[in-house]
Amino acid sequence: MSSVLERIDAEVKSHPIVLFMKGTPQFPMCGFSSRAVQALKAAGATQLHTINVLEEPEIRANLPRYSDWPTFPQLFIKGELIGGCDITCELAESGELARMIAEAQKA
């Protein structure tokens, strides 16, 4: 396994909620990343760890291999890929995202 895949794995496993996104929560660089951050904040995510894939070209190139998910943003909760913007927003609307986040932040 390459060192970049090991780094992705370490990031995903060492934080309860990880969002690989374009830009930062304060300055999202795409609409999908912006909507995902808004959904997470609305669902109560206080321990949100983000990685800006625009500043990390190796992660941007290798994350789809790691997760088997082709697009950004990518949300991981408790080490598990949840999905991209659409899935994150659907989970938020159903109330499921808030439950998942509350569970992840208990630790």
Residue pairs with C-beta under 8 A, 6 or more apart in sequence:
1 9
2 62
4 58
4 59
4 61
4 62
5 62
5 65
5 66
7 59
8 59
8 62
8 63
8 66
9 66
11 18
11 49
11 51
12 18
12 76
12 79
13 79
15 47
15 49
16 47
16 77
16 78
16 104
16 105
16 107
17 40
17 45
17 47
17 48
17 49
17 75
17 76
17 77
17 101
17 104
17 105
18 49
18 50
18 51
18 75
18 76
18 77
19 33
19 36
19 37
19 40
19 48
19 49
19 50
19 51
19 73
19 74
19 75
19 76
20 50
20 51
20 53
20 59
20 63
20 72
20 73
20 74
20 76
21 28
21 30
21 33
21 36
21 37
21 50
21 51
21 52
21 53
21 72
21 73
22 28
22 29
22 30
22 32
22 33
22 52
22 53
22 54
22 72
22 73
23 29
23 30
23 33
23 34
23 52
23 54
24 50
24 52
25 37
25 41
25 48
25 50
28 34
28 37
29 52
29 54
30 72
32 71
32 72
32 73
32 84
32 85
33 72
33 73
33 85
35 85
35 88
35 89
36 73
36 75
36 84
36 85
36 88
36 89
37 48
37 50
39 88
39 89
39 91
39 92
39 97
40 48
40 75
40 88
40 92
40 97
40 101
41 48
42 92
43 91
43 92
43 97
43 98
43 100
43 101
44 98
44 101
44 102
44 105
45 101
45 105
46 105
47 104
47 105
51 59
53 59
53 60
53 63
53 72
54 60
60 72
63 69
63 72
63 74
64 70
64 71
67 74
67 76
67 81
68 81
69 81
69 83
69 84
71 84
72 84
73 84
73 85
73 88
74 81
74 83
74 84
75 81
75 82
75 83
75 84
75 87
75 88
76 82
77 100
77 101
77 104
78 103
78 104
82 88
82 91
82 100
88 97
91 97
91 100
92 98
